[in-house]
């Protein structure tokens, strides 16, 4: 079964790179490219807060 694109809560605390709509949503929300998003997740994991800190520290 496909992910429900309307889910909130825990879904908004973790970044999933498996679903195109999730990648698109996070790149728009964070103002980064898909490559930058994937690099950040690879560096710090799927936590939104960790990715935000990574990007804010100028690691992009």
N, CA, C and O atoms as a GROMACS GRO file, in nm:
protein
  240
    1UNK      N    1   0.085  -0.118   0.000
    1UNK     CA    2   0.000   0.000   0.000
    1UNK      C    3   0.090   0.124   0.000
    1UNK      O    4   0.190   0.128   0.071
    2UNK      N    5   0.055   0.223  -0.076
    2UNK     CA    6   0.133   0.346  -0.087
    2UNK      C    7   0.116   0.432   0.037
    2UNK      O    8   0.017   0.422   0.109
    3UNK      N    9   0.216   0.518   0.061
    3UNK     CA   10   0.206   0.612   0.172
    3UNK      C   11   0.088   0.705   0.153
    3UNK      O   12   0.054   0.743   0.041
    4UNK      N   13   0.026   0.740   0.263
    4UNK     CA   14  -0.083   0.838   0.261
    4UNK      C   15  -0.020   0.976   0.258
    4UNK      O   16   0.046   1.015   0.355
    5UNK      N   17  -0.039   1.049   0.150
    5UNK     CA   18   0.023   1.182   0.136
    5UNK      C   19  -0.037   1.284   0.232
    5UNK      O   20   0.013   1.396   0.241
    6UNK      N   21  -0.142   1.248   0.305
    6UNK     CA   22  -0.207   1.341   0.398
    6UNK      C   23  -0.160   1.320   0.543
    6UNK      O   24  -0.202   1.394   0.632
    7UNK      N   25  -0.074   1.221   0.568
    7UNK     CA   26  -0.030   1.192   0.704
    7UNK      C   27   0.050   1.307   0.763
    7UNK      O   28   0.118   1.381   0.692
    8UNK      N   29   0.041   1.321   0.894
    8UNK     CA   30   0.118   1.422   0.965
    8UNK      C   31   0.180   1.356   1.087
    8UNK      O   32   0.182   1.234   1.096
    9UNK      N   33   0.230   1.434   1.179
    9UNK     CA   34   0.285   1.379   1.301
    9UNK      C   35   0.424   1.324   1.280
    9UNK      O   36   0.515   1.396   1.240
   10UNK      N   37   0.441   1.195   1.307
   10UNK     CA   38   0.572   1.131   1.295
   10UNK      C   39   0.628   1.147   1.155
   10UNK      O   40   0.749   1.162   1.138
   11UNK      N   41   0.543   1.143   1.053
   11UNK     CA   42   0.589   1.159   0.916
   11UNK      C   43   0.662   1.292   0.897
   11UNK      O   44   0.750   1.302   0.812
   12UNK      N   45   0.629   1.392   0.974
   12UNK     CA   46   0.691   1.523   0.960
   12UNK      C   47   0.816   1.537   1.046
   12UNK      O   48   0.880   1.642   1.044
   13UNK      N   49   0.852   1.434   1.121
   13UNK     CA   50   0.974   1.435   1.202
   13UNK      C   51   1.087   1.359   1.135
   13UNK      O   52   1.203   1.371   1.173
   14UNK      N   53   1.051   1.279   1.034
   14UNK     CA   54   1.150   1.199   0.963
   14UNK      C   55   1.138   1.226   0.813
   14UNK      O   56   1.028   1.241   0.760
   15UNK      N   57   1.252   1.230   0.747
   15UNK     CA   58   1.254   1.253   0.604
   15UNK      C   59   1.269   1.120   0.532
   15UNK      O   60   1.364   1.046   0.555
   16UNK      N   61   1.173   1.090   0.446
   16UNK     CA   62   1.179   0.968   0.366
   16UNK      C   63   1.224   1.005   0.226
   16UNK      O   64   1.170   1.097   0.164
   17UNK      N   65   1.322   0.932   0.176
   17UNK     CA   66   1.371   0.956   0.040
   17UNK      C   67   1.316   0.850  -0.056
   17UNK      O   68   1.355   0.847  -0.172
   18UNK      N   69   1.227   0.766  -0.008
   18UNK     CA   70   1.173   0.656  -0.089
   18UNK      C   71   1.055   0.696  -0.177
   18UNK      O   72   1.028   0.630  -0.277
   19UNK      N   73   0.987   0.801  -0.142
   19UNK     CA   74   0.868   0.843  -0.216
   19UNK      C   75   0.892   0.978  -0.284
   19UNK      O   76   0.931   1.074  -0.218
   20UNK      N   77   0.870   0.985  -0.416
   20UNK     CA   78   0.895   1.111  -0.488
   20UNK      C   79   0.821   1.231  -0.429
   20UNK      O   80   0.876   1.341  -0.425
   21UNK      N   81   0.696   1.211  -0.384
   21UNK     CA   82   0.622   1.325  -0.329
   21UNK      C   83   0.685   1.373  -0.197
   21UNK      O   84   0.679   1.492  -0.166
   22UNK      N   85   0.745   1.283  -0.122
   22UNK     CA   86   0.813   1.321   0.003
   22UNK      C   87   0.938   1.403  -0.028
   22UNK      O   88   0.964   1.506   0.034
   23UNK      N   89   1.017   1.355  -0.125
   23UNK     CA   90   1.139   1.426  -0.164
   23UNK      C   91   1.103   1.566  -0.213
   23UNK      O   92   1.166   1.664  -0.174
   24UNK      N   93   1.004   1.575  -0.299
   24UNK     CA   94   0.960   1.705  -0.352
   24UNK      C   95   0.914   1.798  -0.239
   24UNK      O   96   0.949   1.916  -0.237
   25UNK      N   97   0.836   1.744  -0.148
   25UNK     CA   98   0.786   1.825  -0.036
   25UNK      C   99   0.900   1.878   0.050
   25UNK      O  100   0.901   1.995   0.087
   26UNK      N  101   0.996   1.790   0.083
   26UNK     CA  102   1.107   1.832   0.169
   26UNK      C  103   1.201   1.929   0.098
   26UNK      O  104   1.251   2.022   0.161
   27UNK      N  105   1.226   1.910  -0.031
   27UNK     CA  106   1.314   2.004  -0.101
   27UNK      C  107   1.250   2.142  -0.105
   27UNK      O  108   1.319   2.243  -0.088
   28UNK      N  109   1.120   2.148  -0.127
   28UNK     CA  110   1.049   2.277  -0.128
   28UNK      C  111   1.049   2.338   0.011
   28UNK      O  112   1.075   2.458   0.027
   29UNK      N  113   1.019   2.258   0.110
   29UNK     CA  114   1.010   2.307   0.248
   29UNK      C  115   1.145   2.359   0.299
   29UNK      O  116   1.150   2.461   0.368
   30UNK      N  117   1.252   2.288   0.266
   30UNK     CA  118   1.384   2.325   0.317
   30UNK      C  119   1.460   2.419   0.222
   30UNK      O  120   1.564   2.474   0.260
   31UNK      N  121   1.408   2.438   0.102
   31UNK     CA  122   1.474   2.527   0.007
   31UNK      C  123   1.607   2.475  -0.044
   31UNK      O  124   1.703   2.550  -0.060
   32UNK      N  125   1.612   2.343  -0.070
   32UNK     CA  126   1.734   2.280  -0.118
   32UNK      C  127   1.704   2.196  -0.242
   32UNK      O  128   1.588   2.170  -0.274
   33UNK      N  129   1.809   2.154  -0.309
   33UNK     CA  130   1.792   2.063  -0.422
   33UNK      C  131   1.777   1.921  -0.369
   33UNK      O  132   1.802   1.894  -0.252
   34UNK      N  133   1.738   1.831  -0.457
   34UNK     CA  134   1.728   1.690  -0.417
   34UNK      C  135   1.866   1.636  -0.377
   34UNK      O  136   1.878   1.560  -0.281
   35UNK      N  137   1.968   1.675  -0.451
   35UNK     CA  138   2.104   1.629  -0.420
   35UNK      C  139   2.147   1.677  -0.282
   35UNK      O  140   2.208   1.602  -0.206
   36UNK      N  141   2.116   1.803  -0.249
   36UNK     CA  142   2.151   1.857  -0.117
   36UNK      C  143   2.075   1.785  -0.007
   36UNK      O  144   2.131   1.756   0.099
   37UNK      N  145   1.948   1.756  -0.032
   37UNK     CA  146   1.868   1.684   0.067
   37UNK      C  147   1.925   1.545   0.090
   37UNK      O  148   1.941   1.502   0.205
   38UNK      N  149   1.956   1.474  -0.017
   38UNK     CA  150   2.011   1.339  -0.004
   38UNK      C  151   2.147   1.341   0.068
   38UNK      O  152   2.176   1.253   0.149
   39UNK      N  153   2.228   1.441   0.038
   39UNK     CA  154   2.358   1.454   0.106
   39UNK      C  155   2.340   1.476   0.256
   39UNK      O  156   2.409   1.415   0.337
   40UNK      N  157   2.246   1.564   0.291
   40UNK     CA  158   2.221   1.593   0.432
   40UNK      C  159   2.170   1.469   0.506
   40UNK      O  160   2.216   1.440   0.616
   41UNK      N  161   2.078   1.397   0.445
   41UNK     CA  162   2.025   1.276   0.509
   41UNK      C  163   2.135   1.171   0.524
   41UNK      O  164   2.143   1.103   0.625
   42UNK      N  165   2.218   1.160   0.424
   42UNK     CA  166   2.330   1.065   0.431
   42UNK      C  167   2.426   1.102   0.544
   42UNK      O  168   2.480   1.015   0.612
   43UNK      N  169   2.447   1.232   0.563
   43UNK     CA  170   2.541   1.280   0.664
   43UNK      C  171   2.488   1.268   0.807
   43UNK      O  172   2.563   1.232   0.898
   44UNK      N  173   2.360   1.298   0.827
   44UNK     CA  174   2.308   1.307   0.965
   44UNK      C  175   2.188   1.219   0.995
   44UNK      O  176   2.141   1.216   1.109
   45UNK      N  177   2.137   1.148   0.896
   45UNK     CA  178   2.022   1.062   0.919
   45UNK      C  179   1.891   1.126   0.877
   45UNK      O  180   1.890   1.234   0.818
   46UNK      N  181   1.781   1.061   0.906
   46UNK     CA  182   1.649   1.100   0.856
   46UNK      C  183   1.574   1.200   0.945
   46UNK      O  184   1.464   1.242   0.909
   47UNK      N  185   1.630   1.237   1.057
   47UNK     CA  186   1.564   1.332   1.146
   47UNK      C  187   1.557   1.471   1.081
   47UNK      O  188   1.658   1.524   1.035
   48UNK      N  189   1.437   1.528   1.078
   48UNK     CA  190   1.420   1.661   1.021
   48UNK      C  191   1.504   1.764   1.096
   48UNK      O  192   1.568   1.849   1.034
   49UNK      N  193   1.505   1.756   1.228
   49UNK     CA  194   1.582   1.853   1.306
   49UNK      C  195   1.731   1.843   1.277
   49UNK      O  196   1.799   1.945   1.264
   50UNK      N  197   1.783   1.721   1.266
   50UNK     CA  198   1.925   1.703   1.236
   50UNK      C  199   1.958   1.757   1.097
   50UNK      O  200   2.063   1.819   1.078
   51UNK      N  201   1.871   1.732   1.002
   51UNK     CA  202   1.893   1.782   0.865
   51UNK      C  203   1.887   1.934   0.863
   51UNK      O  204   1.969   1.998   0.798
   52UNK      N  205   1.791   1.993   0.935
   52UNK     CA  206   1.782   2.140   0.941
   52UNK      C  207   1.910   2.200   1.001
   52UNK      O  208   1.962   2.300   0.950
   53UNK      N  209   1.961   2.140   1.108
   53UNK     CA  210   2.086   2.189   1.169
   53UNK      C  211   2.203   2.176   1.072
   53UNK      O  212   2.284   2.268   1.059
   54UNK      N  213   2.211   2.063   1.006
   54UNK     CA  214   2.318   2.039   0.908
   54UNK      C  215   2.315   2.147   0.799
   54UNK      O  216   2.418   2.204   0.764
   55UNK      N  217   2.198   2.173   0.747
   55UNK     CA  218   2.185   2.272   0.641
   55UNK      C  219   2.211   2.413   0.693
   55UNK      O  220   2.271   2.495   0.623
   56UNK      N  221   2.168   2.442   0.814
   56UNK     CA  222   2.188   2.575   0.873
   56UNK      C  223   2.335   2.602   0.903
   56UNK      O  224   2.380   2.717   0.901
   57UNK      N  225   2.410   2.496   0.930
   57UNK     CA  226   2.553   2.510   0.958
   57UNK      C  227   2.635   2.536   0.833
   57UNK      O  228   2.757   2.542   0.838
   58UNK      N  229   2.565   2.549   0.719
   58UNK     CA  230   2.634   2.580   0.595
   58UNK      C  231   2.700   2.461   0.530
   58UNK      O  232   2.796   2.476   0.454
   59UNK      N  233   2.649   2.344   0.558
   59UNK     CA  234   2.709   2.223   0.502
   59UNK      C  235   2.658   2.193   0.361
   59UNK      O  236   2.695   2.091   0.302
   60UNK      N  237   2.576   2.281   0.308
   60UNK     CA  238   2.523   2.252   0.176
   60UNK      C  239   2.601   2.313   0.066
   60UNK      O  240   2.567   2.296  -0.051
   0.00000   0.00000   0.00000
